[in-house]
Amino acid sequence: MKRFVPYLVLLVAALWLGSSWITPKPKPGDFDLTSFGRIPVLVGGRIKPLDTVARNSLLIMRGKQSLRLPNGGGTMTATRWLADVLFNPTVADGYPVFAVANQEVLGMCGMPQEDKRYCTFAELKPSLEKIEQERKLADDVEATERTPFQTAILNLHNALIHYQQLKNSVHEEGTVDFGKEIETYAAAVASGAGSIQPGATPLPQDQLNLLKAAVSRYERQSRFSNMLAVAPKAGGSEGDWLSTGNALIRVDSPQTIPASVAALADMSDAFRADDKAKFVKVTKEYAGWLAVEHPEWTTRTSYEMRFNRMEPFYQSMVLYVGAFLLACGSWLVCPKGLRKTAFLLILLALLVHSFGMFSRMWLQGRPPVTNLYSSAIFVGWGAVVIGIVLERLFRDGIGIACSGLVGFITLIIAHHLGSSGDTLEMMQAVLDSNIWLATHVVVITAGYSAMFLAGFLAIAYVIIDMMPKTFDKQAGKTLARMVYGVVCFATLFSFVGTVLGGIWADQSWGRFWGWDPKENGALLIVLWCALILHARWGGFIRERGLMIMAIFGNAITAFSWFGVNMLGVGLHSYGFMDKAFPWLLGFVICQVLFMIKLSIRFPSKD
């Protein structure tokens, strides 16, 4: 029976994963937003489903992908919240979606000074003028010199602007009967066109005023909307998407009202009237029209919605933690059974991780690494692949434990990097090259994976060194062989990746090397790897020295990966960030402490 336990654990984990693919039923008495959530729109230069728009918007404002209602009101999905924002903004203004974590900002807005508060738009509306004034002052200050208050003001201002743009994405805020409005407008346009014909009766003044007011309103809506929701007819490209305001300005008769505008108007009216049956009917009919006119876009948005719901990287994190704990447990009890279970679990985690990574590649049409977020995903993936290979070679659970830990940590990093919005963003112009993204960027990021895994294997050596009764000397020798092999791998990939980067730089900027901070960081990794290997070959270091140098490699790699972005200078500063500095500093300090711990015990061995 014991031999079947690992497979039973694997089956339970697989069933848990499969349950995420099941479309949840709407709450009793609520709208069915399944078809609504997969409707494609163009936002930020990319076609995405409304479900993604909703999730990214809540991330920008609240830092989470769902909304918790006050007074025990339960949890509201992002798509349900977006429907209120688009079609019934008066209700949406009462939802606590703006996370404010600065006491000065709360005090300025006349609210209790708490460590963190989720505010509604209705609460913040009286203070919009003050927020705008403080935003202007903060804009004049360099990012590195801003106070926490100024940073919080800028974040809140951006969230408020984003929210108001969303509210005006389908129609101008305050519109009551959008369907009737556009029909009246289209009829007036047609009458106006007929009135300019020779001998025709001039258009009445009230009709003329109606047209002027409508055009002014639609122009204002198109300027303030950040969403292009009007799909072109079959054969159209991404550049043909329009806002509802721009689309209505081009209407010359009731027959030329775009299908997207008519459908959105019917959705809006049905939603405000609480007519759930009509809302579902309209959204399904519109989704069917889009599937016929633009099958490629609707296929991608439907897949992306399922991808969002599954949350593969979150599930991978859970599985990595489980594999790590089981591998650690195998050193204490039931070594074969727990190790086999850990191995099967980390294989499943890698499968889910791979599914998420390759899904992003398909959705974006790009290689796996395009920004800092995707680099964190790939670094973890690469470390797990190498760790699984090590486990198959040595079969001691160390490869599983270390790679599972690296996979979990890198996905946690990716989670925080993704909290600013869409991670499938448009590419920087200089990065718009699939060939170099698939060669230079992937190869050098694989070098990061290997360096981090080598460093964490060395940290495992420190822990083993502290428990001599549990582990014998052979475990230390095995770890030394692992670290040496992984460092060789890291040296090869870091060197090749750096050379490929120089060739790309020569093509893009006309010089192979320019001592840019990112280039210097890559060079540091190559030099440190070479120094480790030469010190080992020359007999200058043995096991402990190898481990100390591998641990310091973690600090060098972290600086090359993140530290240079914090400088905010150079041609490679695409992902400037300052919030991560304390975490980077803490990580480096931890590595130094591990190095000190390893160097002060039994110094005679080295």
Secondary structure, 3 states (H helix, E strand, C coil): CHHHHHHHHHHHHHHHHHHCCCCCCCCCCCCCCHHHHCCEEEECCEEEEHHHHHHHHHHHHHCCCEEECCCCCCEEEHHHHHHHHHHCHHHHCCCCCEEECCHHHHHHCCCCCCCCEEECHHHHHHHHHHHHHHHHHHHCCCHHHCCHHHHHHHHHHHHHHHHHHHHCCCCCCCCCCHHHHHHHHHHHHHHHHHHCCCCCCCCCHHHHHHHHHHHHHHHHHHHHCCCECECCCCCCCHHHCECHHHHHHCCCCHHHCCHHHHHHHHHHHHHHCCCHHHHHHHHHHHHHHHHHHCHHHHHHHHHHHHHHHHCHHHHHHHHHHHHHHHHHHHCCCCHHHHHHHHHHHHHHHHHHHHHHHHHHHHHHCCCCCCCHHHHHHHHHHHHHHHHHHHHHHHCCCHHHHHHHHHHHHHHHHHHHHHHHCCCCCCCCHHHCCHHHHHHHHHHHHHHHHHHHHHHHHHHHHHHHHCCCCCCCHHHHHHHHHHHHHHHHHHHHHHHHHHHHHHHHHHHHHCCCCCCCHHHHHHHHHHHHHHHHHHHHHCCCCCHHHHHHHHHHHHHHHHHHHHHHHHHCCCCCCCCCCCCCHHHHHHHHHHHHHHHHHHHHCCHHHC
